[in-house]
Amino acid sequence: MEAFGQFIPLILIFVIMYFLLIRPQQKKLKEHKAMVDALRRGDQIVTQGGLIGKVAKVKDDNEIEVELSEGVKVRVVRSTIAQVLSKTEPAEG
C-alpha cells in the first residue's frame, strides 16, 4: 500500500497534463481537420506561410489549387491551410 501511495503524485500529474495539454490539442486538431475538409472552390484562405488566396480547385484529399492573384495559381497541401477568411455559399441546384 505504501508503494501505491508514492505513485499517486505521478498519477495526478499525468491526469493534469492530460486535461491541460493533450485533450485541448486533440480538440484543436479535430477542428482543423473539419475546417480543411469543408473547403470549397471560392473560399478565401490563409496558408501557414502567410499567403492569402482563393481556392480555385479542390484537387484531391491532400491538395488544393489556390489563386493568389489574377492568373497566378499554386498547389497547396491541405494540411498547411491555417485559416479560412471567408466561405462561399454552397451552390443551390
KEVEXLO-374790 format. One record per atom (N, C-alpha, C): residue in three letters; y, x, z. Coordinates in steps of 0.2 Angstrom, whole numbers, padded with zeros to 4 digits, always signed. Each point is the difference from the previous one (the first is absolute). Example, Ala and Ser with C-alpha at 12.3 -4.5 7.8 and 13.67 -1.06 7.14 Angstrom:
ala-0028+0066+0039ala+0006-0004+0000ala+0006+0004+0000ser+0005-0002-0004ser+0006+0004+0001ser+0005-0004+0003
//
This chain:
met-0006+0004+0000met+0006-0004+0000met+0006+0004+0000glu+0000+0006+0003glu+0006+0005+0001glu+0001+0002-0007ala-0005+0002-0004ala+0001+0002-0007ala+0004-0005-0004phe-0002-0006+0000phe+0003-0005-0003phe+0008-0001+0002gly+0001+0001+0006gly+0007+0000+0002gly+0004+0005-0003gln-0003+0006-0002gln+0004+0005-0003gln+0002-0001-0007phe-0004-0005-0004phe+0001-0002-0007phe+0005-0005+0000ile+0001-0004+0005ile+0005-0006-0001ile+0007+0002-0002pro+0003+0006+0002pro+0006+0002-0003pro+0000+0001-0008leu-0006+0003-0002leu-0001+0002-0007leu-0001-0007-0004ile-0003-0005+0003ile-0001-0006-0003ile+0006-0004-0001leu+0004+0001+0005leu+0007-0004+0000leu+0005+0003-0005ile-0001+0007+0000ile+0005+0003-0005ile-0002-0002-0008phe-0007+0000-0001phe-0002-0002-0006phe+0002-0007-0002val-0001-0005+0005val+0002-0007-0001val+0008+0000-0002ile+0004+0004+0004ile+0007+0000-0001ile+0002+0002-0007met-0004+0006-0002met+0001+0003-0006met-0001-0005-0006tyr-0006-0004+0001tyr-0002-0005-0005tyr+0005-0005-0001phe+0003-0003+0005phe+0005-0005+0000phe+0007+0002-0002leu+0002+0007+0001leu+0006+0002-0002leu+0000+0004-0006leu-0005+0003-0003leu+0000+0004-0006leu-0005-0003-0005ile-0006-0001+0001ile-0005-0001-0005ile+0001-0007-0002arg+0000-0005+0004arg+0001-0007-0002arg+0006-0002-0004pro+0006+0003+0002pro+0006-0002-0005pro-0001+0004-0006gln-0003+0006-0001gln+0000+0003-0006gln-0005-0004-0005gln-0005-0002+0003gln-0005-0004-0004gln+0003-0007-0003lys+0005-0003+0004lys+0003-0006-0002lys+0005+0002-0005lys+0004+0006+0000lys+0004+0002-0005lys-0003+0001-0006leu-0006+0004+0000leu-0004+0001-0006leu-0002-0007-0004lys-0002-0004+0004lys-0002-0007-0002lys+0006-0003-0004glu+0006+0000+0003glu+0006-0003-0003glu+0002+0003-0006his-0001+0007+0000his+0002+0004-0006his-0005-0002-0006lys-0006+0000+0002lys-0005-0002-0006lys+0001-0007-0002ala+0002-0005+0004ala+0001-0007-0003ala+0007+0000-0004met+0005+0004+0002met+0006+0001-0004met-0002+0003-0007val-0004+0005+0000val-0001+0003-0006val-0005-0004-0005asp-0004-0004+0003asp-0005-0004-0004asp+0004-0006-0003ala+0006-0002+0003ala+0004-0005-0002ala+0005+0001-0005leu+0000+0007-0002leu+0005+0002-0005leu-0001-0004-0007arg+0005-0002-0003arg+0000-0003-0007arg+0005+0003-0004arg+0000-0001-0007arg+0004+0002-0005arg+0007-0003+0002gly+0005+0004+0000gly+0007-0002+0002gly+0003+0002+0007asp-0005+0001+0004asp+0002+0002+0007asp+0004+0007+0000gln+0005+0000+0004gln+0004+0006+0001gln-0003+0004+0006ile-0002+0006-0001ile-0003+0004+0005ile+0003+0007+0001val-0002+0003+0006val+0002+0006+0002val-0006+0004+0001thr-0001+0006-0003thr-0005+0004+0001thr+0001+0005+0006gln-0005+0003+0003gln+0001+0005+0005gln+0004+0006-0001gly+0000+0001-0007gly+0005+0006-0002gly+0007-0002-0001gly+0001-0007+0001gly+0007-0002+0000gly+0002-0003-0007leu-0004-0001-0004leu+0002-0002-0007leu+0000-0008+0001ile+0005-0003-0003ile+0001-0007+0000ile-0001-0003-0007gly-0005-0005-0001gly-0001-0002-0007gly-0003-0007+0000lys-0001-0002-0006lys-0003-0007-0001lys-0007+0001-0003val-0005-0004+0003val-0007+0000-0002val+0000-0003-0007ala-0002+0004-0005ala+0000-0002-0007ala-0007-0002-0002lys-0005+0003+0003lys-0007-0002-0001lys-0005+0001+0006val-0004-0004+0002val-0005+0001+0005val-0006+0003-0004lys-0002+0006+0000lys-0005+0003-0004lys-0007-0002+0002asp-0002+0003+0006asp-0006-0002+0003asp+0000+0000+0008asp-0005+0001+0003asp+0000+0000+0008asp+0004+0006+0003asn+0000+0005-0004asn+0003+0006+0003asn+0007+0002-0003glu+0002-0003-0005glu+0006+0003-0003glu+0004-0006-0003ile+0007+0001+0000ile+0005-0004-0003ile+0005+0004-0005glu+0003-0004-0004glu+0005+0003-0004glu+0007-0002+0002val+0004+0004+0001val+0007-0001+0003val+0005+0002-0005glu+0005-0005-0001glu+0006+0002-0004glu+0005+0002+0004leu+0002+0006-0001leu+0006+0003+0005leu+0007-0002-0003ser+0000+0000-0007ser+0006-0002-0003ser-0002-0002-0007glu+0005-0002-0004glu-0002-0003-0007glu-0004+0005-0004gly-0006-0002-0001gly-0004+0005-0004gly-0004+0005+0003val+0001+0001+0007val-0003+0006+0003val-0005-0003+0005lys-0006+0001-0002lys-0006-0003+0004lys-0004+0006+0003val-0002-0001+0006val-0005+0005+0003val-0006-0004+0003arg-0005+0004+0000arg-0006-0003+0004arg+0000+0002+0007val-0001-0004+0004val+0000+0001+0008val-0007-0003+0003val-0002+0004+0004val-0006-0002+0004val+0002-0005+0005arg-0003-0005+0001arg+0002-0006+0004arg+0001+0002+0007ser-0004+0004+0003ser+0000+0002+0007ser+0007+0003+0002thr+0004+0003-0006thr+0006+0003+0002thr+0006-0005+0000ile-0001-0006-0001ile+0005-0005+0000ile+0002-0001+0008ala+0007+0002+0001ala+0002+0000+0007ala+0003-0007+0002gln+0003-0004-0005gln+0003-0006+0002gln+0001-0004-0006val+0000-0007+0001val+0002-0004-0006val+0007-0003+0002leu+0004+0001-0005leu+0007-0002+0002leu+0001-0007-0002ser-0002-0002-0006ser+0000-0007-0002ser-0006-0002-0004lys-0002-0006+0002lys-0006-0003-0003lys+0002-0005-0006thr-0004+0000-0005thr+0001-0005-0005thr-0004-0007+0002glu+0002-0005-0003glu-0004-0006+0002glu-0005-0001-0005pro-0006-0002+0002pro-0006-0001-0004pro+0002-0005-0006ala-0003+0002-0006ala+0001-0004-0006ala-0003-0007+0001glu+0003-0005-0001glu-0003-0007+0000glu-0003-0001-0007gly-0006-0003+0001gly-0003-0002-0007gly-0007-0002+0001
//
